[in-house]
């Protein structure tokens, strides 16, 4: 017997098939003919309940488990035939071989891209970052790949790759060794530096940063374009989102006790685009701070998802995730720079793979950062992402769990003394060349803003493995992944940099968890728009705290320098601006401008007595 859900589904088949207009690629017209046949049968009272079908009936797609049910001695079983058509239709919608008119998710793939006959006109404004002909592209890169493969093979054979060894024919990278003494010293210094921080209410901190940057100027009215007049009300809304308190409770907890006014501000001034504009202001501010250069040049970044529970019941909602099971939840996916700035955030379904969304943050943030290299964990990695990120000008350096199980690929058949067990085969260069212009059209469609990167990646990854374009992009991704794996093996600094940038993202997640404490950290607004505002408010609040901490860390460092105390460079690299012990996050959220320092001045530091005696000393070996 076939699954029971098919029987329930067949009940709605006539209405379902009438409600949508399907189209298909030339090689998949058979299922459209079947749909037309069923529509005709369902619309005719004389054939509506016909149980047996006779020729002509399109059956080229009837295979596998359906065959023994569909085909009978005297014809085709109508019930099982309908089930088979629905099953095939579902598969081909996911693969992109069948599409639905006026649908966003299941539209024709061509609708995602610039027109074939005119896309190259866009190259005057958005020039390609690679050669327009694959032969030119490969003429330069092919020899370099061969040289790199030979060099790494020889270095591995000679034992010259730091912290890398060959184990039963597999390349093994040793875990990064933590410098315990330096980590302990940096932690002590961090505690010491933060001990100078004054205790500060979160409301006062927000207003102080507003005086520095004037964030309120970017929160404009949706239709009239004027800026916010009541800054206190604006920050009440942001704080309500960022702490997960909500507008009603914020009205009761603050001196803005009219919830209708908060709702008005929330609806007309606080939007995804104004949040993004404010975030870019903060990112640019932090990028300009001298201390930030100790953490990184602002050209590297990482991204990671942080999951929050929701109150939605997961039963029957398709929310199963192999990482989280059926516990309902939503993911806030955040990009953070090497300078600890969380410069982009978006809400994604917990069932989505992170890899679909990494390019959105790199392409659509509004800050002055010029990201060159981006790191994720394993969930942000696919071969398609390797291809698209590099064609868009970013170096992709994921920290891949179980990298020893992944294979490298060669331009032609090559024999190695050490790498042989790691070779998965040779690249299908012909397939890439045949689809090169289409690959470039995809990339140009993204660069021009015709389609978002996440939308195109989601569509591509939904395709069947038989889809030529998808296979070509994946094959190109194998080339870039091979280059990356070779670099990962030979460059310990790359491994440490990727690990360090991911650690910054984890530190940010820790701060966000502390901030998002109300309602037990559950996202209780189940609308996507509401969840997006909640994620944006939390991200902006974290960015404001990071900026405030950066300024006050610099003040402490300057104070110590005036006393002849220099903070070691290796310590400055490891002191995070994401500390929160000095923050007062609970209580009434009352806004008092009189608590702010005078213009051009700052809050007084504390704990300045006996400074020299409290300076952390390195452990002597």
VENJO-V538666 format. One record per residue. N is the residue number from 0. PSI is psi as a letter, one per 20 degrees, with the letter a starting at -180 (999 if undefined). NEAR is the number of other C-alpha atoms within 10 Angstrom. Layout:
BEGIN
N PSI NEAR
N PSI NEAR
END
This chain:
BEGIN
0 q 5
1 r 11
2 q 7
3 h 8
4 h 9
5 h 16
6 g 14
7 h 10
8 h 13
9 h 16
10 h 10
11 j 10
12 g 17
13 g 17
14 h 12
15 g 12
16 h 16
17 h 14
18 h 9
19 q 13
20 o 13
21 q 20
22 r 18
23 q 18
24 q 11
25 h 9
26 j 8
27 k 15
28 i 15
29 h 15
30 h 24
31 h 18
32 h 14
33 g 20
34 g 22
35 h 14
36 g 14
37 h 22
38 g 18
39 g 14
40 g 17
41 h 19
42 i 12
43 o 10
44 h 10
45 h 9
46 i 14
47 h 14
48 j 12
49 p 13
50 h 13
51 p 15
52 q 19
53 r 10
54 q 8
55 p 7
56 p 15
57 o 17
58 j 19
59 h 10
60 i 15
61 o 18
62 r 12
63 c 7
64 h 11
65 h 16
66 g 16
67 i 11
68 h 17
69 g 22
70 p 17
71 r 12
72 g 6
73 j 9
74 b 14
75 p 20
76 o 18
77 g 19
78 g 18
79 h 21
80 g 25
81 g 20
82 g 20
83 g 22
84 g 20
85 h 20
86 g 13
87 g 17
88 g 19
89 g 12
90 g 16
91 h 20
92 g 22
93 h 19
94 i 20
95 j 23
96 h 22
97 q 25
98 r 24
99 p 17
100 p 12
101 j 13
102 q 11
103 g 12
104 h 15
105 k 19
106 r 19
107 p 23
108 h 16
109 h 10
110 h 12
111 h 18
112 q 19
113 q 22
114 q 12
115 h 11
116 i 7
117 i 8
118 h 16
119 i 17
120 h 11
121 i 16
122 i 12
123 h 8
124 h 9
125 m 13
126 q 14
127 q 19
128 i 13
129 r 14
130 q 13
131 h 13
132 p 12
133 h 17
134 h 14
135 g 11
136 g 13
137 h 16
138 h 10
139 g 11
140 h 14
141 g 16
142 h 12
143 h 13
144 g 20
145 g 14
146 g 12
147 g 16
148 g 20
149 g 18
150 g 14
151 h 19
152 g 19
153 g 17
154 h 14
155 g 21
156 h 16
157 i 10
158 k 13
159 j 13
160 o 18
161 p 14
162 k 16
163 p 19
164 r 18
165 p 15
166 o 11
167 l 8
168 j 13
169 p 18
170 p 20
171 p 17
172 p 20
173 q 10
174 q 9
175 p 11
176 p 8
177 p 8
178 n 9
179 g 9
180 g 13
181 g 15
182 g 14
183 g 14
184 g 19
185 h 22
186 g 17
187 g 18
188 g 23
189 g 20
190 g 15
191 g 17
192 g 21
193 i 23
194 i 17
195 i 20
196 p 21
197 q 15
198 p 16
199 p 15
200 q 19
201 h 20
202 g 23
203 h 20
204 g 20
205 g 22
206 h 21
207 g 22
208 h 17
209 h 16
210 h 16
211 g 12
212 h 14
213 l 15
214 h 23
215 h 20
216 h 16
217 i 21
218 n 24
219 q 19
220 q 17
221 h 14
222 h 8
223 h 8
224 i 12
225 q 13
226 r 15
227 p 19
228 g 11
229 n 10
230 h 18
231 g 21
232 g 21
233 g 19
234 h 23
235 g 27
236 g 26
237 g 25
238 h 26
239 h 25
240 g 27
241 h 25
242 i 24
243 k 25
244 h 20
245 q 20
246 h 23
247 g 15
248 h 13
249 h 24
250 h 23
251 h 14
252 i 18
253 r 18
254 j 16
255 n 18
256 j 16
257 o 14
258 h 15
259 h 12
260 h 15
261 g 21
262 g 16
263 g 12
264 g 21
265 h 19
266 h 12
267 h 16
268 h 25
269 n 25
270 r 21
271 g 16
272 h 15
273 h 20
274 g 22
275 h 23
276 g 19
277 h 23
278 h 29
279 h 24
280 g 20
281 g 26
282 g 28
283 h 16
284 g 16
285 h 24
286 h 24
287 i 12
288 p 15
289 h 12
290 h 19
291 h 24
292 h 16
293 h 17
294 h 20
295 r 18
296 i 15
297 j 24
298 i 14
299 q 22
300 r 30
301 r 31
302 q 31
303 q 26
304 q 25
305 p 19
306 p 21
307 q 17
308 q 15
309 r 17
310 i 13
311 p 14
312 p 12
313 i 15
314 p 11
315 j 8
316 j 10
317 k 10
318 j 20
319 p 17
320 p 16
321 i 9
322 h 8
323 i 13
324 b 10
325 j 16
326 p 16
327 q 21
328 r 23
329 q 23
330 p 21
331 o 23
332 o 21
333 p 25
334 p 27
335 p 27
336 r 27
337 i 28
338 j 28
339 j 29
340 o 33
341 n 27
342 i 28
343 q 27
344 q 27
345 q 20
346 p 22
347 q 20
348 q 16
349 i 23
350 i 16
351 q 15
352 p 17
353 h 23
354 h 23
355 i 24
356 i 26
357 h 25
358 h 22
359 g 18
360 h 22
361 h 25
362 h 17
363 j 14
364 q 17
365 j 19
366 r 19
367 i 13
368 q 20
369 n 14
370 p 19
371 h 15
372 p 20
373 p 26
374 q 26
375 r 26
376 a 20
377 h 15
378 i 17
379 j 21
380 p 22
381 r 19
382 h 18
383 h 24
384 h 25
385 g 27
386 g 24
387 g 25
388 g 21
389 h 17
390 h 19
391 j 18
392 j 14
393 q 19
394 p 18
395 p 22
396 m 23
397 q 27
398 n 19
399 o 16
400 p 11
401 k 9
402 h 13
403 h 14
404 i 10
405 q 16
406 q 18
407 r 23
408 q 23
409 q 20
410 h 17
411 r 13
412 p 10
413 q 14
414 p 11
415 q 14
416 h 12
417 h 20
418 i 21
419 g 16
420 i 15
421 i 17
422 p 18
423 i 12
424 a 15
425 q 16
426 q 18
427 n 18
428 h 17
429 g 11
430 g 16
431 g 21
432 h 18
433 h 14
434 j 18
435 g 20
436 h 16
437 h 17
438 g 21
439 h 21
440 h 20
441 g 24
442 g 23
443 h 25
444 h 22
445 g 24
446 h 20
447 i 15
448 j 12
449 h 14
450 q 18
451 q 18
452 g 27
453 h 18
454 g 16
455 h 19
456 h 19
457 g 16
458 g 21
459 g 23
460 i 19
461 i 16
462 q 21
463 q 17
464 i 13
465 i 9
466 p 13
467 g 15
468 g 20
469 g 21
470 h 22
471 g 24
472 g 25
473 g 23
474 g 22
475 h 26
476 h 21
477 h 24
478 g 25
479 h 25
480 h 26
481 g 22
482 g 17
483 g 18
484 h 19
485 g 17
486 h 17
487 h 20
488 h 20
489 i 20
490 n 15
491 h 16
492 h 11
493 g 15
494 g 19
495 h 14
496 g 16
497 g 23
498 g 18
499 g 16
500 h 25
501 h 25
502 h 14
503 h 25
504 h 26
505 h 17
506 h 16
507 g 26
508 h 21
509 g 15
510 g 18
511 h 20
512 h 15
513 g 13
514 h 21
515 l 25
516 h 16
517 q 16
518 k 12
519 k 10
520 j 17
521 p 17
522 o 22
523 i 15
524 o 16
525 i 13
526 q 8
527 g 13
528 g 13
529 g 14
530 h 21
531 g 20
532 h 22
533 g 27
534 g 26
535 g 29
536 g 28
537 g 26
538 g 29
539 g 27
540 g 24
541 h 21
542 h 26
543 g 25
544 g 20
545 g 25
546 g 24
547 g 20
548 h 21
549 g 22
550 g 18
551 h 21
552 g 22
553 h 16
554 g 18
555 g 20
556 g 16
557 h 15
558 g 16
559 h 18
560 h 12
561 h 10
562 j 10
563 j 10
564 p 14
565 p 13
566 p 16
567 q 10
568 g 9
569 h 13
570 g 17
571 h 19
572 h 16
573 j 19
574 o 21
575 q 21
576 k 26
577 j 23
578 q 18
579 j 17
580 h 13
581 i 16
582 p 16
583 o 14
584 i 17
585 r 13
586 a 9
587 q 13
588 n 21
589 p 16
590 o 21
591 o 12
592 h 12
593 i 8
594 i 14
595 q 15
596 q 14
597 q 11
598 p 9
599 i 7
600 r 8
601 r 13
602 q 15
603 p 11
604 q 16
605 r 13
606 k 13
607 i 13
608 q 8
609 l 8
610 g 13
611 h 12
612 h 8
613 i 11
614 p 16
615 p 17
616 p 10
617 q 13
618 p 9
619 p 5
620 999 4
END
